[in-house]
Amino acid sequence: MKKDIIISGVGGQGILTISAVLDTAALENGFNVKQSEVHGMSQRGGAVQSHVRISDQPVYSDLIPKGKADIILSVEPMELLRYLPYLHPEGYLVTDINPFKNIANYPDENALKAQIEQFPHHRIVDARTLAKRAGNFRAANIVMIGAIADLLPFEDELLKKVIADLFQRKGDRIVQMNLDAYELGKSVILVS
């Protein structure tokens, strides 16, 4: 078993939280995991990305080679497109459709969507709306974990446990909100 996942977005969208959930679930499941991240300008809305490599065999590099990513998960649609060269031919593109317009010449949203839809394995999620339904738009990153849950090598209960453990220090209300966000994210799998 091997899963190579690139996670992308902009600073403040919880990219590193997604990575932490996946890393922790992998370790708790007894898998090998390597992760790398780039977040130099994250506090200013700059690009953030993380490579997460999970395997039942030793993982020797933390970087995913071009053409080998099983999943490119993004909390921002334009950021997803930066990593297309890394996608395996049978890989999945999964993105929140809501843009984070941090540049004056942000591409046309319909053109972005059309480009993503050209790929046979894609999921376009309105994560912001689902996160608001769960209680806070900032939980869009957890919605996105739910949106790929069926593609991950983990049991559902393990992912929920890891999410609950991660947010426990913030109190029961925040834990429940994130668990709700995760469940709402899973609901998009049924319609993809």
RAGI-V63512 format. One record per pair of residues at least 24 apart in sequence whose ideal C-beta (glycine too) atoms are under 10 Angstrom apart, sorted by the first residue. I is the first residue (numbers start at 1). GAP is how many residues later the second one is. D is the distance in Angstrom with one decimal. If there is no record, write none. Layout:
BEGIN
I;GAP;D
I;GAP;D
END
This chain:
BEGIN
1;28;9.9
1;30;7.5
1;53;7.9
1;54;6.4
1;55;4.6
1;56;8.2
1;152;5.4
2;29;9.5
2;30;9.6
2;51;7.7
2;52;7.2
2;53;4.4
2;54;7.7
2;55;7.2
2;57;8.2
2;66;9.3
2;68;7.7
2;151;8.8
3;28;8.8
3;30;9.7
3;49;7.9
3;50;7.6
3;51;4.6
3;52;7.4
3;66;9.4
3;67;5.3
3;68;7.1
3;145;9.8
3;148;7.7
3;149;6.8
3;150;5.9
3;151;9.6
4;30;9.8
4;47;7.4
4;48;7.7
4;49;5.3
4;50;7.9
4;51;8.7
4;55;9.3
4;59;9.7
4;60;4.5
4;61;8.5
4;64;5.5
4;65;5.1
4;66;5.2
4;67;7.7
4;68;9.7
4;82;8.4
4;84;7.8
4;87;8.5
5;30;9.6
5;45;8.3
5;46;7.5
5;47;4.6
5;48;7.7
5;49;7.4
5;59;7.9
5;64;6.8
5;65;6.5
5;66;4.6
5;67;7.7
5;68;6.2
5;86;9.5
5;87;9.5
5;89;9.7
5;143;8.0
5;146;8.7
5;147;8.4
6;43;6.4
6;44;7.3
6;45;5.7
6;46;7.9
6;47;10.0
6;57;9.9
6;58;6.1
6;62;9.8
6;63;4.9
6;64;9.2
6;65;7.3
6;66;4.8
6;67;7.1
6;68;8.4
6;74;9.1
6;76;9.4
6;77;5.0
6;80;5.6
6;81;8.4
6;85;9.4
7;28;9.5
7;30;8.6
7;41;8.4
7;42;6.6
7;43;4.6
7;44;8.0
7;45;6.6
7;64;8.6
7;65;8.1
7;66;5.0
7;67;7.4
7;68;8.1
7;72;9.7
7;76;9.4
7;87;9.9
7;134;8.9
7;137;8.5
7;138;9.7
7;141;9.8
8;30;9.6
8;39;7.2
8;40;7.0
8;41;4.4
8;42;7.8
8;43;10.0
8;64;7.0
8;65;7.4
8;66;4.5
8;67;7.6
8;68;7.1
8;70;9.5
8;71;4.3
8;72;6.2
8;73;9.3
8;74;6.6
8;75;5.9
8;87;8.8
9;33;9.3
9;38;7.9
9;39;5.7
9;40;7.8
9;41;9.4
9;64;8.9
9;65;5.8
9;66;3.7
9;67;4.7
9;68;9.9
9;69;9.9
9;70;5.4
9;71;8.8
9;86;9.2
9;87;8.2
9;91;7.5
9;131;9.2
9;132;7.8
9;135;8.9
10;29;9.9
10;31;8.9
10;32;7.4
10;34;9.1
10;35;5.1
10;36;6.5
10;37;6.2
10;38;6.2
10;39;9.9
10;64;9.7
10;65;7.9
10;66;5.5
10;68;9.2
10;69;6.5
10;89;9.9
10;90;5.0
10;92;6.3
11;28;6.8
11;29;9.4
11;30;6.7
11;31;3.1
11;32;5.5
11;33;6.4
11;34;5.5
11;35;5.5
11;36;8.1
11;37;5.5
11;89;9.3
11;91;9.2
12;30;7.1
12;31;7.8
12;32;9.4
12;33;7.0
12;34;9.9
12;36;8.6
12;63;9.7
12;88;8.5
12;126;8.5
13;29;9.0
13;32;9.4
13;35;7.2
13;61;9.1
13;62;4.2
13;63;6.6
13;66;8.9
13;83;8.4
13;87;7.1
13;114;9.6
13;125;8.5
13;127;7.0
13;128;6.1
13;131;9.2
14;34;9.3
14;61;6.9
14;124;7.1
14;125;8.2
14;126;7.4
14;127;3.2
14;128;7.6
14;130;8.6
14;131;9.7
15;24;7.5
15;27;8.0
15;32;9.4
15;33;4.4
15;34;7.0
15;35;5.8
15;58;9.0
15;59;8.8
15;60;6.6
15;61;9.3
15;64;9.1
15;126;7.1
15;129;9.6
16;26;8.3
16;32;7.2
16;34;6.5
16;125;9.2
17;121;9.9
17;122;9.9
17;124;5.6
17;125;7.7
17;128;9.0
17;146;9.5
17;149;7.3
17;150;9.2
17;161;9.4
18;32;7.5
18;34;8.4
18;55;7.0
18;57;7.8
18;123;5.2
18;124;8.0
18;126;6.6
18;127;6.0
18;130;9.4
19;29;9.8
19;30;9.7
19;31;4.3
19;32;8.8
19;33;5.5
19;54;10.0
19;122;9.9
20;30;9.5
20;32;9.7
20;142;8.5
20;146;6.5
21;31;9.7
21;120;8.8
21;121;7.9
21;124;5.8
21;131;9.9
21;133;9.7
21;138;7.1
21;141;5.4
21;142;6.1
21;144;9.6
21;145;6.3
21;146;10.0
21;157;9.6
21;161;9.2
22;28;8.9
22;30;5.0
22;32;7.0
22;51;9.3
22;123;7.7
22;126;9.3
22;130;7.4
22;132;8.4
22;137;8.9
22;140;8.6
23;27;9.4
23;29;6.5
23;30;10.0
23;31;8.3
23;139;9.2
24;134;9.2
24;135;9.6
24;137;9.3
24;138;4.8
24;139;9.4
24;141;7.6
24;142;7.2
25;29;8.5
25;120;9.4
25;127;7.5
25;128;8.8
25;129;4.8
25;130;9.1
25;133;5.5
25;134;5.7
25;135;9.9
25;136;8.4
25;137;4.8
25;138;9.1
26;26;7.9
26;27;9.1
26;28;4.5
26;29;8.7
26;30;9.9
26;33;9.8
26;126;9.1
26;127;8.0
26;128;7.7
26;132;9.7
26;136;9.6
27;27;9.4
27;135;9.5
28;126;8.5
28;130;6.2
28;131;9.9
28;133;7.8
28;134;6.7
28;137;9.3
29;25;8.5
29;27;9.1
29;123;9.8
29;124;7.2
29;125;5.8
29;126;8.1
29;129;6.3
29;133;9.8
30;26;8.0
31;24;6.3
31;25;5.8
31;26;9.2
31;28;8.9
31;122;7.1
31;123;8.9
32;24;7.2
32;25;6.8
32;26;5.7
32;27;4.8
32;28;9.6
33;26;6.8
33;29;9.2
34;24;9.5
34;25;4.4
34;26;8.0
34;27;6.8
34;28;3.9
34;29;8.5
34;30;9.6
35;24;9.7
35;27;6.0
36;25;8.8
36;26;4.0
36;27;5.8
36;28;8.8
37;25;9.1
44;58;8.4
45;31;9.9
45;55;6.8
45;56;9.5
45;57;4.2
45;58;9.2
46;56;7.9
47;29;8.9
47;31;9.6
47;32;6.2
47;35;7.2
47;55;9.4
48;27;9.1
48;28;9.4
48;31;8.2
49;25;8.9
49;30;7.5
49;33;7.8
49;34;7.1
49;37;9.9
51;32;9.6
51;35;8.6
54;98;8.2
54;99;6.6
54;100;8.9
55;98;9.1
56;97;8.2
64;24;9.4
67;24;8.9
69;24;9.5
70;51;9.8
70;78;9.8
70;81;7.4
70;82;9.8
71;50;9.1
71;52;9.8
71;77;5.9
71;80;5.8
71;81;8.4
72;47;9.6
72;50;9.7
73;50;9.3
73;52;9.9
73;68;9.4
73;71;5.9
73;72;8.3
73;74;7.9
73;75;5.8
73;78;9.3
74;42;9.5
74;51;10.0
74;53;10.0
74;70;8.0
75;25;8.1
75;50;9.4
75;52;6.8
75;53;9.2
75;65;5.9
75;66;5.6
75;68;9.0
75;69;5.8
76;24;4.8
76;25;9.6
76;26;9.0
76;36;9.9
76;64;9.8
77;29;10.0
77;30;8.7
77;32;7.5
77;35;4.8
77;36;7.2
77;38;8.9
77;39;6.7
77;47;7.9
78;24;9.3
78;25;8.7
78;28;6.8
78;29;6.1
78;31;9.3
78;34;6.2
78;37;9.9
80;32;8.4
80;35;9.4
80;36;6.8
80;42;9.3
80;44;9.7
81;26;8.5
81;31;7.0
81;34;6.5
81;35;7.6
84;31;8.8
84;32;9.4
84;35;8.4
87;32;7.6
87;34;9.0
88;33;9.6
89;30;9.7
89;31;9.0
89;32;9.4
90;30;8.4
90;31;6.9
91;28;8.4
91;29;9.8
91;30;6.5
91;31;9.9
91;60;9.6
92;27;8.3
92;28;9.3
92;29;4.4
92;30;6.9
92;31;6.9
92;55;9.8
92;56;7.3
92;59;6.1
92;100;9.4
93;24;9.3
93;25;9.6
93;26;5.2
93;27;9.6
93;28;6.8
93;29;4.4
93;30;7.4
93;31;8.6
94;27;8.9
94;28;7.2
94;29;4.5
94;30;8.1
94;31;6.9
94;33;9.7
94;50;6.8
94;53;5.6
94;54;5.4
94;57;8.1
94;91;9.8
94;94;9.1
94;95;10.0
94;98;8.8
95;27;7.9
95;28;7.6
95;29;6.0
95;30;6.9
95;32;8.5
95;49;8.2
95;52;9.1
96;28;8.2
96;29;5.5
96;30;7.3
96;31;3.8
96;32;6.5
96;33;9.6
96;34;9.2
96;35;9.0
96;44;5.8
96;45;8.8
96;47;7.7
96;48;6.3
96;51;8.7
97;27;5.1
97;28;6.7
97;29;5.6
97;30;7.9
97;31;8.4
97;32;9.3
98;27;9.1
98;28;6.9
98;29;6.9
98;30;4.4
98;31;8.1
98;33;9.7
98;39;8.9
98;42;7.6
121;30;9.3
121;71;9.1
122;70;8.0
123;24;5.8
123;25;7.7
123;28;9.3
123;62;9.9
123;65;6.3
123;66;7.6
123;68;9.1
123;69;4.6
124;64;8.7
124;68;8.4
125;59;9.6
125;60;7.0
125;62;9.8
125;63;5.1
125;64;9.7
125;66;9.9
125;67;8.7
126;62;8.3
127;54;8.5
127;57;8.8
127;58;7.1
127;61;8.7
129;55;9.2
130;50;9.2
130;51;6.8
130;53;9.5
130;54;4.2
130;55;6.5
130;57;7.8
130;58;7.7
131;46;8.8
131;47;9.4
131;49;9.2
131;50;5.3
131;53;7.7
131;54;8.8
132;49;9.6
132;52;9.9
133;47;7.9
133;48;8.4
133;51;6.1
134;42;8.8
134;43;5.4
134;44;7.5
134;45;8.5
134;46;4.0
134;47;3.9
134;48;8.4
134;49;8.1
134;50;5.6
134;51;9.1
135;38;8.0
135;39;8.6
135;41;8.1
135;42;3.9
135;43;8.7
135;45;6.7
135;46;7.7
136;38;8.5
136;41;6.0
136;42;9.0
136;45;8.2
137;44;9.8
138;39;9.3
138;40;9.7
138;43;9.3
139;28;9.6
139;35;9.0
139;38;6.0
139;39;5.6
139;40;9.7
139;41;8.0
139;42;3.7
139;43;8.5
139;45;8.9
139;46;9.2
140;41;7.6
140;45;8.9
141;37;9.2
141;40;8.3
141;44;9.5
142;24;9.4
142;25;8.8
142;35;8.6
142;36;4.8
142;37;8.2
142;38;8.9
142;39;4.1
142;40;5.2
142;41;9.6
142;42;9.0
142;43;6.8
143;35;9.4
143;37;9.5
143;38;4.8
143;39;7.2
143;40;9.2
143;41;5.8
143;42;3.9
143;43;9.1
143;44;9.4
143;45;8.2
144;37;9.1
144;38;9.5
144;41;6.1
144;44;9.6
145;33;9.3
145;36;8.5
145;37;5.9
145;40;6.2
145;41;9.0
146;33;9.6
146;34;9.7
146;35;7.0
146;36;4.3
146;37;6.4
146;38;6.5
146;39;2.2
146;40;4.2
146;41;7.6
146;42;7.6
146;43;7.9
147;35;9.4
147;37;9.2
147;38;4.4
147;39;7.3
147;40;8.8
147;41;5.1
147;42;6.7
147;45;8.2
148;37;8.1
148;38;9.4
148;40;9.8
148;41;8.3
149;33;7.6
149;34;9.5
149;36;7.2
149;37;5.3
149;40;7.0
150;36;7.7
150;39;5.2
150;40;9.7
150;42;9.4
151;38;8.8
156;26;9.1
156;27;9.5
156;30;7.9
159;27;9.5
END
